[in-house]
């Protein structure tokens, strides 16, 4: 998964492996970022899921832009 895939995704969350792929780091690095409080995550049983919009924000993508692109609306549609 790359940042463009993440931006176009309709999923609310991504897995540790997907987040690691976006950042091009090991899963353990993402796990440490979660433990350090640098990246928000949800624990559902044994699964750890990362909310997509905060992940995009960590990549420097404005959340408003991500929502606009996800809904297919341009600035002319407002």
OpenMM code with the backbone's topology and positions (N, CA, C; nanometers):
from openmm import Vec3, app, unit

residues = "UNK UNK UNK UNK UNK UNK UNK UNK UNK UNK UNK UNK UNK UNK UNK UNK UNK UNK UNK UNK UNK UNK UNK UNK UNK UNK UNK UNK UNK UNK UNK UNK UNK UNK UNK UNK UNK UNK UNK UNK UNK UNK UNK UNK UNK UNK UNK UNK UNK UNK UNK UNK UNK UNK UNK UNK UNK UNK UNK UNK UNK UNK UNK UNK UNK UNK UNK UNK UNK UNK UNK UNK UNK UNK UNK UNK UNK UNK".split()
positions = [
    Vec3(0.0850, -0.1172, 0.0000),
    Vec3(0.0000, 0.0000, 0.0000),
    Vec3(0.0893, 0.1232, 0.0000),
    Vec3(0.0540, 0.2209, -0.0825),
    Vec3(0.1286, 0.3458, -0.0844),
    Vec3(0.0350, 0.4605, -0.0435),
    Vec3(0.0875, 0.5807, -0.0264),
    Vec3(0.0021, 0.6913, 0.0181),
    Vec3(-0.1175, 0.7183, -0.0738),
    Vec3(-0.1020, 0.6983, -0.2039),
    Vec3(-0.2145, 0.7190, -0.2952),
    Vec3(-0.3252, 0.6172, -0.2696),
    Vec3(-0.2867, 0.4923, -0.2431),
    Vec3(-0.3858, 0.3897, -0.2093),
    Vec3(-0.4585, 0.4274, -0.0806),
    Vec3(-0.3826, 0.4761, 0.0149),
    Vec3(-0.4401, 0.5161, 0.1430),
    Vec3(-0.5376, 0.6319, 0.1244),
    Vec3(-0.5010, 0.7257, 0.0389),
    Vec3(-0.5863, 0.8411, 0.0137),
    Vec3(-0.7160, 0.8018, -0.0546),
    Vec3(-0.7093, 0.7072, -0.1464),
    Vec3(-0.8291, 0.6685, -0.2211),
    Vec3(-0.9122, 0.5611, -0.1512),
    Vec3(-0.8590, 0.5039, -0.0453),
    Vec3(-0.9289, 0.3981, 0.0269),
    Vec3(-1.0560, 0.4510, 0.0922),
    Vec3(-1.1568, 0.3669, 0.0983),
    Vec3(-1.2812, 0.4032, 0.1667),
    Vec3(-1.2867, 0.3423, 0.3064),
    Vec3(-1.1855, 0.2645, 0.3419),
    Vec3(-1.1806, 0.2007, 0.4725),
    Vec3(-1.1501, 0.3035, 0.5808),
    Vec3(-1.2102, 0.2859, 0.6961),
    Vec3(-1.1870, 0.3774, 0.8078),
    Vec3(-1.0564, 0.3480, 0.8798),
    Vec3(-1.0065, 0.2247, 0.8672),
    Vec3(-0.8856, 0.1837, 0.9388),
    Vec3(-0.7933, 0.1059, 0.8470),
    Vec3(-0.6675, 0.0963, 0.8880),
    Vec3(-0.5700, 0.0127, 0.8190),
    Vec3(-0.5011, -0.0764, 0.9221),
    Vec3(-0.4432, -0.1832, 0.8759),
    Vec3(-0.3721, -0.2750, 0.9647),
    Vec3(-0.2305, -0.2245, 0.9907),
    Vec3(-0.1648, -0.2865, 1.0864),
    Vec3(-0.0252, -0.2532, 1.1134),
    Vec3(0.0604, -0.2737, 0.9887),
    Vec3(0.0384, -0.3852, 0.9206),
    Vec3(0.1172, -0.4154, 0.8008),
    Vec3(0.0952, -0.3112, 0.6918),
    Vec3(-0.0291, -0.2675, 0.6743),
    Vec3(-0.0572, -0.1657, 0.5728),
    Vec3(0.0084, -0.0329, 0.6094),
    Vec3(0.0015, 0.0050, 0.7358),
    Vec3(0.0648, 0.1293, 0.7805),
    Vec3(0.2164, 0.1220, 0.7616),
    Vec3(0.2744, 0.0084, 0.7947),
    Vec3(0.4185, -0.0088, 0.7764),
    Vec3(0.4557, 0.0037, 0.6288),
    Vec3(0.3716, -0.0486, 0.5425),
    Vec3(0.3955, -0.0393, 0.3988),
    Vec3(0.3900, 0.1056, 0.3511),
    Vec3(0.2954, 0.1816, 0.4029),
    Vec3(0.2828, 0.3230, 0.3650),
    Vec3(0.4080, 0.4002, 0.4042),
    Vec3(0.4578, 0.3756, 0.5255),
    Vec3(0.5761, 0.4450, 0.5744),
    Vec3(0.7065, 0.3812, 0.5262),
    Vec3(0.6970, 0.2638, 0.4640),
    Vec3(0.8137, 0.1875, 0.4187),
    Vec3(0.9078, 0.1578, 0.5359),
    Vec3(0.8467, 0.1080, 0.6449),
    Vec3(0.9217, 0.0684, 0.7641),
    Vec3(0.8733, -0.0691, 0.8090),
    Vec3(0.9397, -0.1254, 0.9068),
    Vec3(0.9005, -0.2536, 0.9631),
    Vec3(0.7773, -0.2362, 1.0525),
    Vec3(0.7001, -0.3414, 1.0670),
    Vec3(0.5803, -0.3389, 1.1520),
    Vec3(0.6171, -0.3016, 1.2954),
    Vec3(0.7336, -0.3454, 1.3415),
    Vec3(0.7761, -0.3131, 1.4786),
    Vec3(0.7942, -0.1629, 1.4990),
    Vec3(0.8343, -0.0929, 1.3938),
    Vec3(0.8503, 0.0519, 1.4022),
    Vec3(0.7143, 0.1189, 1.4211),
    Vec3(0.6137, 0.0718, 1.3503),
    Vec3(0.4782, 0.1247, 1.3650),
    Vec3(0.4266, 0.0925, 1.5052),
    Vec3(0.4529, -0.0278, 1.5521),
    Vec3(0.4109, -0.0673, 1.6873),
    Vec3(0.4738, 0.0237, 1.7923),
    Vec3(0.6007, 0.0561, 1.7766),
    Vec3(0.6675, 0.1474, 1.8707),
    Vec3(0.6062, 0.2866, 1.8649),
    Vec3(0.5724, 0.3339, 1.7457),
    Vec3(0.5099, 0.4660, 1.7322),
    Vec3(0.3754, 0.4691, 1.8046),
    Vec3(0.3027, 0.3591, 1.7982),
    Vec3(0.1749, 0.3498, 1.8704),
    Vec3(0.1993, 0.3504, 2.0203),
    Vec3(0.2943, 0.2698, 2.0657),
    Vec3(0.3257, 0.2621, 2.2084),
    Vec3(0.3755, 0.3953, 2.2636),
    Vec3(0.4484, 0.4732, 2.1799),
    Vec3(0.5012, 0.6031, 2.2216),
    Vec3(0.3960, 0.7131, 2.2155),
    Vec3(0.2803, 0.6821, 2.1598),
    Vec3(0.1750, 0.7822, 2.1472),
    Vec3(0.1876, 0.8693, 2.0239),
    Vec3(0.2785, 0.8344, 1.9339),
    Vec3(0.2982, 0.9127, 1.8124),
    Vec3(0.1946, 0.8826, 1.7050),
    Vec3(0.1296, 0.7684, 1.7158),
    Vec3(0.0310, 0.7261, 1.6167),
    Vec3(-0.0877, 0.6646, 1.6901),
    Vec3(-0.2093, 0.7128, 1.6643),
    Vec3(-0.3258, 0.6574, 1.7331),
    Vec3(-0.3604, 0.5191, 1.6791),
    Vec3(-0.4169, 0.4361, 1.7639),
    Vec3(-0.4561, 0.3015, 1.7224),
    Vec3(-0.5731, 0.2531, 1.8066),
    Vec3(-0.6442, 0.1576, 1.7501),
    Vec3(-0.7560, 0.0930, 1.8190),
    Vec3(-0.7202, -0.0530, 1.8392),
    Vec3(-0.7462, -0.1042, 1.9562),
    Vec3(-0.7254, -0.2467, 1.9819),
    Vec3(-0.8609, -0.3146, 1.9863),
    Vec3(-0.8782, -0.4134, 1.9016),
    Vec3(-0.9993, -0.4948, 1.8996),
    Vec3(-0.9544, -0.6388, 1.9193),
    Vec3(-0.9632, -0.6844, 2.0429),
    Vec3(-0.9095, -0.8165, 2.0735),
    Vec3(-0.7595, -0.8141, 2.0522),
    Vec3(-0.7107, -0.9033, 1.9687),
    Vec3(-0.5678, -0.9071, 1.9375),
    Vec3(-0.5293, -0.8154, 1.8220),
    Vec3(-0.6283, -0.7689, 1.7490),
    Vec3(-0.6007, -0.6849, 1.6318),
    Vec3(-0.5716, -0.5417, 1.6728),
    Vec3(-0.4773, -0.4821, 1.6036),
    Vec3(-0.4453, -0.3409, 1.6212),
    Vec3(-0.4750, -0.2738, 1.4884),
    Vec3(-0.5652, -0.1757, 1.4916),
    Vec3(-0.6046, -0.1046, 1.3714),
    Vec3(-0.5741, 0.0436, 1.3873),
    Vec3(-0.5345, 0.1054, 1.2787),
    Vec3(-0.4969, 0.2461, 1.2808),
    Vec3(-0.5990, 0.3248, 1.2005),
    Vec3(-0.6600, 0.4265, 1.2598),
    Vec3(-0.7553, 0.5087, 1.1854),
    Vec3(-0.6870, 0.5745, 1.0646),
    Vec3(-0.7512, 0.5672, 0.9495),
    Vec3(-0.6924, 0.6138, 0.8238),
    Vec3(-0.6658, 0.7649, 0.8226),
    Vec3(-0.7598, 0.8448, 0.8685),
    Vec3(-0.7418, 0.9900, 0.8602),
    Vec3(-0.6264, 1.0411, 0.9476),
    Vec3(-0.6106, 0.9940, 1.0727),
    Vec3(-0.4922, 1.0359, 1.1482),
    Vec3(-0.3616, 0.9876, 1.0845),
    Vec3(-0.3665, 0.8725, 1.0184),
    Vec3(-0.2469, 0.8231, 0.9488),
    Vec3(-0.2130, 0.9167, 0.8332),
    Vec3(-0.3135, 0.9588, 0.7581),
    Vec3(-0.2911, 1.0552, 0.6503),
    Vec3(-0.2354, 1.1859, 0.7057),
    Vec3(-0.2883, 1.2296, 0.8190),
    Vec3(-0.2388, 1.3529, 0.8808),
    Vec3(-0.0919, 1.3387, 0.9201),
    Vec3(-0.0527, 1.2201, 0.9673),
    Vec3(0.0872, 1.1954, 1.0030),
    Vec3(0.1774, 1.2023, 0.8793),
    Vec3(0.1193, 1.1760, 0.7628),
    Vec3(0.1942, 1.1845, 0.6372),
    Vec3(0.1939, 1.3261, 0.5799),
    Vec3(0.1258, 1.4175, 0.6470),
    Vec3(0.1224, 1.5554, 0.6015),
    Vec3(0.0090, 1.5870, 0.5056),
    Vec3(-0.0851, 1.4936, 0.4894),
    Vec3(-0.2008, 1.5164, 0.4035),
    Vec3(-0.3080, 1.5842, 0.4876),
    Vec3(-0.3603, 1.6946, 0.4382),
    Vec3(-0.4675, 1.7623, 0.5111),
    Vec3(-0.5916, 1.6747, 0.5082),
    Vec3(-0.6516, 1.6553, 0.6226),
    Vec3(-0.7677, 1.5679, 0.6351),
    Vec3(-0.8839, 1.6198, 0.5510),
    Vec3(-0.9012, 1.7522, 0.5437),
    Vec3(-1.0079, 1.8093, 0.4612),
    Vec3(-0.9907, 1.7696, 0.3153),
    Vec3(-0.8667, 1.7714, 0.2662),
    Vec3(-0.8392, 1.7312, 0.1281),
    Vec3(-0.8702, 1.5841, 0.1070),
    Vec3(-0.8351, 1.5016, 0.2060),
    Vec3(-0.8599, 1.3583, 0.1949),
    Vec3(-1.0094, 1.3296, 0.1897),
    Vec3(-1.0863, 1.3989, 0.2712),
    Vec3(-1.2313, 1.3788, 0.2712),
    Vec3(-1.2928, 1.4259, 0.1406),
    Vec3(-1.2454, 1.5371, 0.0888),
    Vec3(-1.2979, 1.5895, -0.0372),
    Vec3(-1.2712, 1.4926, -0.1502),
    Vec3(-1.1484, 1.4400, -0.1578),
    Vec3(-1.1146, 1.3457, -0.2642),
    Vec3(-1.1897, 1.2148, -0.2491),
    Vec3(-1.2106, 1.1711, -0.1261),
    Vec3(-1.2808, 1.0458, -0.1028),
    Vec3(-1.4248, 1.0530, -0.1484),
    Vec3(-1.4836, 1.1719, -0.1382),
    Vec3(-1.6230, 1.1882, -0.1778),
    Vec3(-1.6376, 1.2349, -0.3225),
    Vec3(-1.5242, 1.2563, -0.3892),
    Vec3(-1.5282, 1.2929, -0.5306),
    Vec3(-1.5718, 1.4359, -0.5550),
    Vec3(-1.5661, 1.5195, -0.4547),
    Vec3(-1.6072, 1.6588, -0.4714),
    Vec3(-1.4843, 1.7468, -0.4861),
    Vec3(-1.4881, 1.8328, -0.5822),
    Vec3(-1.3818, 1.9292, -0.6000),
    Vec3(-1.4204, 2.0598, -0.5348),
    Vec3(-1.3317, 2.1589, -0.5397),
    Vec3(-1.3625, 2.2868, -0.4783),
    Vec3(-1.4767, 2.3581, -0.5492),
    Vec3(-1.5059, 2.3246, -0.6765),
    Vec3(-1.6149, 2.3860, -0.7487),
    Vec3(-1.7513, 2.3351, -0.7021),
    Vec3(-1.7534, 2.2234, -0.6324),
    Vec3(-1.8796, 2.1617, -0.5896),
    Vec3(-1.9320, 2.2214, -0.4596),
    Vec3(-1.8571, 2.3095, -0.3967),
    Vec3(-1.8986, 2.3639, -0.2670),
    Vec3(-1.9887, 2.4811, -0.2812),
] * unit.nanometer
topology = app.Topology()
chain = topology.addChain("A")
for resn in residues:
    res = topology.addResidue(resn, chain)
    for name in ("N", "CA", "C"):
        topology.addAtom(name, app.Element.getBySymbol(name[0]), res)
